[in-house]
Amino acid sequence: NSTACPPHTYTTHIYSHSPLIIYIPSFLTASEQSYLSSLSTPFSSSRIADSTGQQHLASTRSSSSTSLPPTDSIASCIAARALSFQGLDTSPQRLEPLQLVRYGEGGKYHAHTDWFTAGQQAESDMGGNRWSSFFAYVGVSGDVAGGGTGFPMVEGRRGEEWCAWVDCDAPVEEGVVFRPIPGNAVFWVNMKKGKNGYVGDQRTLHAGLPVQRGSKLGMNIWTREWDMDDKYR
């Protein structure tokens, strides 16, 4: 029930217009972070999709994940906020189930795109491709080191106004690296206009950089191009 959801308190900072990348301080409330961090839902080893659309374990991704049911009231509020942020006055049928992902020490996810190259993953009844992504930082251990989110094809900035949220000391080849700050989120649009409709934007290649010390809990929020059939939610 969206009427019971707290009003948002986030702010927005456009990092890049093309591809569109927006940094969002305070996207998650403190109570939402606490609730999500305390969930006893079982996590399983995260999988990746190969070029045929098949899901499997891979050394390129070392984390564990779980999906939240749409009936969860907290998840419903976060989903409504994600849709509203995008100006989408629609049902949450465009959203995949919200996914929590946990990275322990050494945990990482090599550079990848969220949009699919395999047509089997982007059929019309699946809602097409992943139009946009949020990665929200739910919580980190107090001693965390590393664990940022890097976009190697997006130029890093060194301006003081960004250094609170961006690793201004990151190597140039890592592009921009967003720090894992609890409650904050990064939003980006995965698709761009091509000759025959929209196609995946390779510049949205990104990585979950290795957690050198401590742990990190994040949340993926993926919006499809159109509504998904219930069987995929």
C-alpha positions as CSV (number, residue, x, y, z in Angstrom):
1,N,0.0,0.0,0.0
2,S,1.9,3.0,-1.3
3,T,-0.2,5.4,1.0
4,A,1.6,3.8,4.0
5,C,5.0,4.4,2.6
6,P,7.2,7.1,4.0
7,P,7.8,10.2,1.8
8,H,11.2,10.1,0.2
9,T,14.1,12.2,1.6
10,Y,16.6,11.5,-1.1
11,T,18.5,14.1,-3.2
12,T,19.8,13.6,-6.7
13,H,23.1,14.4,-8.4
14,I,23.5,13.8,-12.1
15,Y,27.0,12.3,-12.7
16,S,26.7,11.7,-16.4
17,H,24.1,12.7,-19.0
18,S,25.2,10.1,-21.6
19,P,24.8,7.4,-20.4
20,L,22.5,8.8,-17.8
21,I,23.9,8.1,-14.3
22,I,22.4,9.7,-11.2
23,Y,23.8,9.4,-7.7
24,I,21.1,9.3,-5.0
25,P,22.0,10.0,-1.4
26,S,19.5,8.7,1.2
27,F,17.5,6.6,-1.3
28,L,16.9,4.1,1.5
29,T,15.7,5.1,4.9
30,A,17.5,4.1,8.1
31,S,14.6,1.8,9.0
32,E,14.6,0.2,5.6
33,Q,18.3,-0.5,5.9
34,S,17.8,-2.0,9.3
35,Y,15.0,-4.2,8.2
36,L,16.7,-5.5,5.1
37,S,19.9,-6.1,7.0
38,S,18.1,-8.2,9.6
39,L,16.2,-10.5,7.1
40,S,16.7,-14.2,7.7
41,T,15.8,-15.1,4.1
42,P,18.3,-17.7,2.9
43,F,20.9,-16.5,0.4
44,S,22.3,-18.6,-2.4
45,S,25.3,-18.3,-4.6
46,S,24.8,-15.6,-7.2
47,R,24.6,-16.8,-10.8
48,I,25.2,-15.1,-14.2
49,A,23.5,-15.5,-17.6
50,D,25.7,-16.7,-20.5
51,S,25.3,-15.8,-24.1
52,T,22.4,-18.3,-24.5
53,G,20.5,-17.0,-21.5
54,Q,21.4,-20.0,-19.3
55,Q,22.1,-19.2,-15.6
56,H,25.1,-20.7,-14.0
57,L,27.8,-20.2,-11.3
58,A,31.0,-18.5,-12.5
59,S,34.3,-17.3,-10.9
60,T,33.6,-13.8,-12.2
61,R,30.9,-13.3,-9.6
62,S,31.5,-14.2,-5.9
63,S,28.5,-13.2,-3.9
64,S,25.2,-14.6,-2.6
65,S,21.8,-13.2,-3.3
66,T,18.1,-13.5,-2.6
67,S,14.9,-12.0,-4.1
68,L,12.3,-10.2,-2.0
69,P,8.6,-11.2,-2.5
70,P,6.5,-8.4,-4.0
71,T,4.1,-8.9,-1.0
72,D,6.8,-7.7,1.4
73,S,5.5,-4.2,2.5
74,I,9.0,-2.7,2.7
75,A,10.0,-4.0,-0.7
76,S,6.7,-2.7,-2.1
77,C,7.6,0.8,-0.8
78,I,11.1,0.7,-2.3
79,A,9.6,-0.6,-5.6
80,A,7.1,2.3,-5.6
81,R,9.9,4.8,-4.9
82,A,12.0,3.4,-7.8
83,L,9.1,3.7,-10.2
84,S,8.2,7.2,-9.1
85,F,11.9,8.2,-9.4
86,Q,11.7,7.3,-13.1
87,G,8.5,9.2,-13.6
88,L,6.6,5.9,-14.1
89,D,3.0,6.1,-13.0
90,T,2.6,2.4,-13.7
91,S,2.1,-0.9,-11.8
92,P,5.2,-2.6,-10.5
93,Q,4.9,-5.2,-13.3
94,R,7.9,-3.6,-15.0
95,L,10.1,-4.3,-12.0
96,E,11.9,-7.6,-11.4
97,P,11.7,-8.8,-7.8
98,L,14.1,-6.7,-5.8
99,Q,17.3,-8.6,-5.2
100,L,19.6,-8.4,-2.1
101,V,23.2,-9.3,-2.8
102,R,25.8,-9.9,-0.1
103,Y,29.6,-9.6,-0.6
104,G,32.0,-10.9,1.9
105,E,35.7,-10.3,2.1
106,G,37.1,-10.9,-1.4
107,G,33.6,-10.8,-2.9
108,K,33.4,-9.2,-6.4
109,Y,31.5,-9.1,-9.7
110,H,33.7,-8.6,-12.8
111,A,32.7,-6.0,-15.4
112,H,29.3,-6.8,-16.9
113,T,26.2,-5.1,-18.3
114,D,22.7,-5.5,-16.8
115,W,21.1,-5.5,-20.2
116,F,21.0,-8.9,-21.9
117,T,22.7,-9.9,-25.2
118,A,20.7,-13.1,-25.3
119,G,17.2,-12.7,-26.9
120,Q,15.9,-15.5,-24.6
121,Q,16.4,-13.2,-21.6
122,A,14.5,-10.3,-23.2
123,E,11.3,-11.8,-24.7
124,S,8.2,-9.7,-24.8
125,D,6.5,-11.7,-22.0
126,M,9.6,-11.1,-19.9
127,G,9.1,-7.3,-20.3
128,G,11.8,-7.0,-22.9
129,N,15.3,-5.9,-21.9
130,R,16.4,-4.2,-18.6
131,W,15.7,-0.6,-19.3
132,S,17.3,0.8,-16.1
133,S,19.1,-0.2,-12.9
134,F,19.5,0.9,-9.4
135,F,22.2,-0.4,-7.1
136,A,21.5,0.7,-3.5
137,Y,23.9,0.2,-0.6
138,V,21.9,-1.4,2.2
139,G,24.8,-1.8,4.7
140,V,28.5,-2.2,5.1
141,S,30.6,-3.4,8.0
142,G,32.4,-0.6,9.9
143,D,35.8,-1.7,8.7
144,V,34.9,-2.1,5.0
145,A,37.6,-1.4,2.4
146,G,37.0,-1.6,-1.3
147,G,33.7,-2.8,-2.6
148,G,32.9,0.2,-4.7
149,T,30.9,0.1,-8.0
150,G,33.0,1.0,-10.9
151,F,32.1,2.1,-14.5
152,P,35.3,1.7,-16.5
153,M,33.9,3.3,-19.6
154,V,32.7,6.4,-17.8
155,E,35.3,9.1,-17.1
156,G,36.2,9.6,-13.4
157,R,35.9,13.0,-11.9
158,R,38.3,14.6,-9.4
159,G,36.2,17.6,-8.3
160,E,36.0,18.0,-4.6
161,E,32.2,18.1,-4.7
162,W,32.1,14.5,-5.8
163,C,34.9,13.0,-3.6
164,A,32.5,12.3,-0.7
165,W,30.7,9.8,-2.9
166,V,33.3,8.9,-5.6
167,D,36.8,7.4,-5.0
168,C,38.8,10.3,-6.4
169,D,42.0,8.2,-5.9
170,A,40.8,5.3,-8.1
171,P,43.1,4.4,-11.1
172,V,42.1,6.1,-14.3
173,E,41.4,2.7,-16.0
174,E,38.7,2.0,-13.4
175,G,36.7,5.0,-14.6
176,V,34.3,6.3,-12.0
177,V,34.1,4.3,-8.8
178,F,31.2,5.0,-6.4
179,R,31.9,4.4,-2.8
180,P,29.7,1.9,-0.9
181,I,27.8,4.3,1.4
182,P,24.8,2.9,3.3
183,G,21.5,4.2,2.2
184,N,22.8,5.8,-1.0
185,A,22.2,4.4,-4.5
186,V,23.3,4.7,-8.1
187,F,20.8,4.8,-10.9
188,W,21.5,4.4,-14.6
189,V,19.8,3.8,-17.9
190,N,21.0,0.7,-19.7
191,M,19.5,1.3,-23.2
192,K,20.2,3.8,-25.9
193,K,18.5,4.6,-29.2
194,G,19.8,2.6,-32.2
195,K,18.8,2.5,-35.8
196,N,16.0,0.1,-35.2
197,G,14.7,0.9,-31.7
198,Y,16.6,0.7,-28.4
199,V,19.8,-1.3,-27.9
200,G,22.0,-2.0,-24.9
201,D,24.5,0.7,-24.1
202,Q,28.0,-0.8,-23.7
203,R,29.1,2.3,-21.7
204,T,27.0,1.0,-18.8
205,L,29.6,-1.8,-18.3
206,H,30.2,-1.9,-14.5
207,A,31.8,-4.0,-11.8
208,G,31.3,-4.7,-8.2
209,L,35.0,-4.1,-7.1
210,P,36.5,-6.6,-4.7
211,V,35.7,-6.1,-1.0
212,Q,39.2,-5.9,0.4
213,R,38.1,-6.0,4.1
214,G,34.7,-6.4,5.8
215,S,31.4,-7.0,4.0
216,K,28.7,-5.2,1.9
217,L,25.0,-5.7,1.4
218,G,23.5,-4.2,-1.7
219,M,20.2,-4.2,-3.5
220,N,19.5,-4.5,-7.3
221,I,16.4,-2.9,-8.7
222,W,15.9,-3.7,-12.4
223,T,13.1,-2.1,-14.5
224,R,12.1,-3.8,-17.8
225,E,11.0,-2.0,-20.9
226,W,7.4,-3.0,-20.3
227,D,5.2,-5.1,-18.0
228,M,6.4,-8.7,-17.2
229,D,4.1,-11.7,-17.0
230,D,3.4,-12.8,-13.5
231,K,5.2,-16.1,-14.0
232,Y,8.5,-14.1,-14.2
233,R,7.9,-12.2,-11.0
